């Protein structure tokens, strides 16, 4: 049972590993394009990139970034996936999720189960987020498509959150406009269509960037965001909804991650 207040890390899985800066990227056909040369070899796991996403039935899904020695740019990894057979049980074989590479600059893979039991995966690739879905256990992954948020390099990671009504929300720092957070939401708790891109109020100070936010739900049902100012040591910003799905308050600065 979901509680009235919980953080995004309990609802979704994400990682932003450190990685060496790759060679200049090769041109793909478009954002979220695939590397046709990559044959789907798991040539080597990228350390620190294992991601776990819990399912409603108690099983765990795992995601890992692997390099592929046949890829056009062998310094950019790909995301692979394996499923747990039963809660606490063994895992099946790894399978590649997509031929869309992860990176450069932002090396993040995030995953969450939707209300219909499908898995939704988000891949940071060439300056945007690419979205793919496996609608049923063991089912095929849809071609990766542009998700629509525009993160800045390095510090624009995605935060996924499931609220108490099983709606999904995706938040990420924005590069256009800079100094705020963009979001999309999927309502109804049954999986399916994500709503349009929304933008929170811009910070009251210029040239201030935000890192990946932490999301909680208050007892009123409103969502609350706290984000670290990425170019400051100990400064954070917070905002919350005026009411559930009814707009957002102006950002307020605070001294630590609790913003108490």
Buried (B, 14 or more C-beta within 10 A) or exposed (E): EEEEEBEBEEBBBBBBBEBEEBEEBBEBEEBBBBBEEBEEBBBEBBEEBBBEBBBEEEBBBBBBBBBBEEBBBBBBBBBBBBBBEEEEEEEEEBBBBBBBBBBBBBBBBBBBBBBEBBBBBBBBBBBBBBBBBBBEEEEEBBBBBEBBBBBBEBBBBBBBBBBBEBBBBBBBBBBEEBBBBBBBBBBBBEBBEBEEBBBBBBBEEEEBBBBBBBBBBEEEBBBBBBBBBBEEEEBBBBBBBEEBEEEBBEBEBBEEEEBE
